[in-house]
Amino acid sequence: MSRVTARRPTRRITPAGIVSRPDTLAVEEPLELRVDGTALTVTMRTPGNDIDLLHGFLFSENIIESADDIVSARYCAGTDDEGRNTYNVLDIQLRRAVPVQPRGFVTNSSCGLCGTTALDQVRTRSRFRLPTGSPRVDPTVLAALPDELRSRQTVFDATGGLHAAGLFTPDGTALVVREDIGRHNAVDKVIGWALREGRVPAHDTLLIVSGRASFELVQKAVMAGIPVLGAVSAPSSLAVDLAADNGLTLAGFLRGDTMNIYSGADRLETTPAAATGT
């Protein structure tokens, strides 16, 4: 069994009685990120694609500008009771010295902003201006992407407990899909992949996420130059405000053939229907 999943005993209650059997769960473990030997932060994540995760995180936090800023990344320290490497500590060597302020908090798997004391600390400016009115996106293509994302969630099939993020071309072609117990980690893994592949700014892509669209996910998309973000569930009010301020197309409740467009509707090839409500 890989470290992405683990087996635990469970008692399943059914109309026919109680059945004892093992269940497959998504692994959640801490990853400590160090920069030139200095502890930066700890994030709770599902092991796998850690190098993409650190690239995406450091880029989103304005610590690096490109993949070339990282000289090396190596696992170190961190052993279990039997002395085996847990691969839960990553030390990153940067090409140039960057003042790093250690984060005195753990970034948990449900909220990448936990421990932040003021909104101004996370309202960073992107290095890229999103293209106006492009790419053009067919709503039918956009509506189909959550199912396409879901079809590529191999670990979710086994556990039912992971978020996913995927980067797609405007015609619906999947470029990369990543899973993680934290939605912000899944997005960081996708952005980290794009950074390493030389695809940032990602002006010709769509980012699709399996859950809700929070402020932090909109910020990460803007930072990477991604012009369209689609979510299966709802956005927050602050996410909508940030998307509108930066010209990002934000779609929520992508289910079946319907969706809500909260900002950036000019990128969608649509025929307006009669307005209703107030």
N, C-alpha and C positions, 0 to 999 in steps of 0.2 A: 504494500500500500504506500503510495507517495505521500509526501508531507503536505500536499494540497488537501487531502482528506484523511479522516481518522475514524476509527470504529469505536463506538461506546455502547454499553448495554442499555437497553430500554425495556419498559413494560408497556405494550400497546393494548389499550382498552378498546374493545370492539363489542358489538351487540352479542357476539357469540362467546365472549369471555375475555380473559387477559392472556396475552401471548408475550412471552419473554424472548427477545431476540436482539441482536446487535443492530445498530443503526449507523449509517454513513453520514458524517458531519463534515462541514467545511472547517479547515484548520484556521485558527486565529492565533498569531504569534506576534510578539513585538519585534520591530526592526529598529535598531539604534543607528542613526546616521551620524558619522563623524566627518568633519572637514579638517584635513591636515592634522588629525589626531585630537581635535577638539570636539567634544560631544555637541551636536546641534539639536537633535530632537529624537523622540521615539514615536513611531507610528505603529498602530496595530494593523496588521495586514495579513493576507493569505500569502504564504511563500510562493515564489514563482515570479519571473520577470522583474526581479528586484532591481536590476540595472536600469531597465526602462523606468521603474518607479522613481529611483533617485534622480535620474535626468529630468523627468517631468516635474518632480517636486522642487528641485533646485532652480529650474527655469521659472516655474510659476512664482517662486519666492524672490525672483530677481537676483539670485546669487550667481547664476551663470547666464551668459548670453547665447552660447552655442555649445554643441557637444565638444568642440575643440578646447573648451575651457577646462575640461576634465582630463587630467593626465592619466590617472589610474583609479580603479575602484576595486578594493579587495576585501574579502571577508576576513575577519580577525576575531580573536578572543571568543567568548561565548561558547561554553561547553555544557553538556548536560551532566547528569549524575554519574554517567559512565565514561565521561571524558571525551565524548564525541562532539565535534563542532556542530553547533546548532544553526550556523549560517544566519544568525540574527544580529550581527554587528557588521556594518559596512563602513570602511574608512575610505574617504575620497580625497585624492590629492589634486589640487587645483593648479592650473598653469600660472596663475598670478595670485598674489596674496589678496584676499578679500576679507574685510572685517566681518567676522561671524559672531553674532550675538546668540549664545546658547538659549534655547527655548526652555523655560522652566515648566514645561507641561508635557503631558502625553497626548499626542494627536490620536483620538480614538477612532474606531472604524466607522462610526456613524456621522461624525462631524469633524471636518478638517479645520475648523476654526476654534475648537474648544481651547480655552485659556486666553483667547484674545480679549484685551480689555477695552479696545476702542475700535470703532468701525474704520477710522482713518488708517489704522495699522494694516488693514487688508485691502483698502481701496487703491491698489497700485495702478499706475498707468502702463498701458501696453506700449511696447516698442513699435507696434504696427497699427496702421489705420486700416480698418476693415474696408474692403472695396464696396463702393456704393452700387446697389442694385444687382450685384453679381456674387456668386453664380446664380443663374436662373434655375429654379427648382420646380419640378412637376409635383404637385401635391400628392398624386397617386403613388409616385415613387417614394416620397417622404413617408406616407402612411404605411408603406410596406416594410420599412426598415426595422421597426421593432420586432417583427416576426423573423426577419433575416438575422437580427442580432440574437434573438432567442435561440435560433437553430444552431448557433455556433457556441452556445454556453454548455460546453461538455461537462464541466464540474457541477454546474447547477443541476444537470440531469441526475447526477448521483446524490446530491445533497439538498437541493432546493433552498440553499442558503447563501447565494452569492449575488452581488450586483455585477453588472457588465457595462462596458462602454465600448463603442466602436466608431471608427473613422471610415467614412464612405465617400465615394465620388458622387457628383450630382446625378449620375445615371443609376446609382444604387449599388455600385460595385464595392464590396468590402475590401478595405485596405488592411485593417488590423482590428482585432477584437481582443479585449482583455477582461478577465474576471477578477474580482476581489471582494472580500467581505465588507470593505469600505468603498462607497461610491466615489469618494474623492481619490482614493488610491487607484481605482480602475481608470479614471480619467487621467491621472498622472502617468500611469503605465502607457496609455495610448499616446499622450503628448510626448513622453520620453522616447517612444518608438519613432514618432515623427521627427523629433529633434535629431536622433541618431541617423535617420535616413535622409536628412537634409531637406525635409519637407516643411520646415517652419520658416516663414509664415505659411500656414496651411490655408491659403485663400481659396483653394479649389476643393474644399472638403466640407462634409457635414458630420457633426458629432452627435451620436445617438446614445442616450443613457437609459438604463432599465427602470430607474425609479423617478424620484422627483427632481426638479431643477432648482437647486439652491443658489444663493448668492455666490458661493465659492466655485461652483461649477461654471457659472456664467463668467466669472472672473478668469478662470483657467482657460476657457475658450477664447476670450478676448485677448489674453496674454499671448496665446499661440497663433493669433490671427485667423481663427476659425470663424467664418461668418454665419453659420447656421447651427443651432443647438436644438435638438428634439428630445423630448422626454415622454416616457410612458405615463407619468403621473403629473401632478400639478407643480407649477413654479411658486416661489415665494414672492411677496410683494417687492422685496428688495432686489430679487433676481430680475424681475421685470423692469424695475427702474434702471438697474445697471445695464441691462441689455439695450433698452431704449436710448440711454445716454451714449452708448458706444456704437449704435447702428447694427446691433446683432439681431438676426432673425431668431426669435424664440418661440418654439411650438411646444405646447403641452397637451396632455391627454391624447397622445397619438395611439388611437385604438380603432381598429377596423378601418373604416373609410372616413372617419371624422377626426378633427383636431381643433384646438384653439390656438390662434396666432396672437401673441401678446405684443410683439414688436417686429419691425422689419418685414412687413407683409409685401413690400415692393419686390422681394426676390421670388415670390411665388407666382406661378402662372395660373391665375385664378380668374373666374368670372364672378363678379360681386352678386350676391343674392340680396333680396329685399331685407332691409334692416328691421329688426323687431326689438321690443323691449325699450328700456330707457338707458 
